[in-house]
């Protein structure tokens, strides 16, 4: 009897090829698009964009038809609102910069979809992420880097649990992007040339502050730009408009380029500094998810990534009594940002990861 796998189909080429590859490997494949959009405006604005647009359903259904597999749309609006949108807003309100894709992966694309898939008799779920899953010698599962550094998506998957990893297939992780497009073309999939989705799917115009104001019904008070000595150097528009390392949109004229170094919600201040003052070697990481190992020893060496686009840098990890991890990089890193993830690798496996706290 064939093993059954539910493939999360976003309407893009990667998840479409994932479904094709699994069918070719002999699995009983079911295609599912997760309905997570919240209103008609986002629904329409996202037609050409990310995984929650109207085009996701249209294109995924066409692909499923070509592949000859069953296809369904499952409603996860409530979970997406709770675990992604509400989290996104609350993090910005406390002057942190969240990564909603990580929350969506952990709590919606995996927890909710896996639960629903098991209910209908599936053995696995699958996605089109550029990542691989390995079972290590110690018996634990870990995310492993894909074969393509340019498209690697492991950073955003650090928070998956052992049970989720055990029941997940990622067939795309062994290919380069041009290979995936070529497979799609040869298989006659109608999305072979479709552009990749970019940025946050539920903020299609990229105006995060306006989205947050619309969600909360609040107006966020202007305050002072200050330098590191506390001198007032201008007025900001409200803390939700800024993130660590930001240069554009400050509206400050200076002989030297200035950047956001710190957000202070208690005093409603944005601290401004020069680029060289954005570098630091230490961060503290909370809400740690251990993946390749159940725990770590003091002095553990790893390669740490502090943002999606970060190339990674050598560091030393120390577990703390409060459950957090202290990370000290060999060389100072630029603009480590509270609310973003710090993900630590050993031998291309994810060792663990968590959320950067105030430095």
Beta strands, then each sheet from edge to edge (+ up, - down):
strand 1: 4-8
strand 2: 28-35
strand 3: 70-75
strand 4: 124-126
strand 5: 131-135
strand 6: 141-145
strand 7: 168-169
strand 8: 223-226
strand 9: 232-236
strand 10: 259-264
strand 11: 269-273
strand 12: 279-290
strand 13: 300-305
strand 14: 313-319
strand 15: 325-334
strand 16: 341-346
strand 17: 349-356
sheet 1: 3+ 2+ 1+ 4+ 7+
sheet 2: 5+ 6-
sheet 3: 9+ 8- 11- 10+
sheet 4: 12+ 15- 14+ 13- 16+ 17- 12+
end
